[in-house]
Amino acid sequence: MNNNSKILVAAAAGMVAGAVLGILFAPDKGAETREEINEQIKKLAGSVESTFNKGKDKFHEIKDKVEHAVNETIEQFS
């Protein structure tokens, strides 16, 4: 995992942790608090999935470029 991915994951985790703490200290009923925590966890899961998919897409893009460059280099020496 590169530094950008680590930063994004840490930022997302920090946002969720802050949201959870804010919810826990809010004067709501237990059921409302649990529901809000559940919603925040779903948002985090969506954010992590989105970040992962973007990283995976970028990886495939770079892999394709490298494969193309390697094949061109091989053709030049063949």
N, C-alpha and C positions, 0 to 999 in steps of 0.2 A: 504494500500500500504506500503510495507516495505521500508527500507532505500535504498536498492540497486535499486529498481524500481524508487524511487524518484530521485536518482542520475542519472540514465540513462535518465529519462525524462528531467531533468534539463540540462544535457549535450547536448541532442539532441536539445532542445529548444535554448540553447546557441549557438550551431553551426549554426542553421538556422538564428537566430537573427544576428549573425556575418556575415553570407553570405548575408543576405538581406541588411544590412548596407553597406557592401562592394559593392554590386550591385548598391544601391541607390547613392553612392558617385562616382561611376565609370562614366566616360564621354561617355556614350552610349545614343542612341536615346531612347525616351520614350517607343516605341513598343518593342525594344530589352530588355529594363529594365523590363517591365511587363512580358515578356516571361521568362526571367531568374528567376524572383520572383516566377512565376507559377511553373517552374521546381523545384525550391528549396522547395516549399510547397509540391509538389508531393513526393519529396524525404523524407521530414519529415514525411508525412503521412505513407509512406512505412516503415520507421524506427520505428515509433510508433506502427504500426500494427504488425511488426515483433517482437518487444519487448513484446507487449501485448500477442501475440500468444505463445511466449516462456514462459512467466509467467503463462499463462493459462495451458500449457502443464505440467509445473513443479507442479502447484497446483493439477492437476489431478493425477500426479504421487504420490505426497505426500498423497493425499486423499486415493488412492488405498492402499498404504502401511499401513496407519492408519486403514482402514477398515479391512485389512487382519490381522493386529495385534489384533484388537478388537475381530474379529471372533475367532482367535486362543485362546485368553484368555477366551472367553465365553465357548468354547468347553472344555477347561481344567476344568472349574468349573461345567460342566453339567454332 
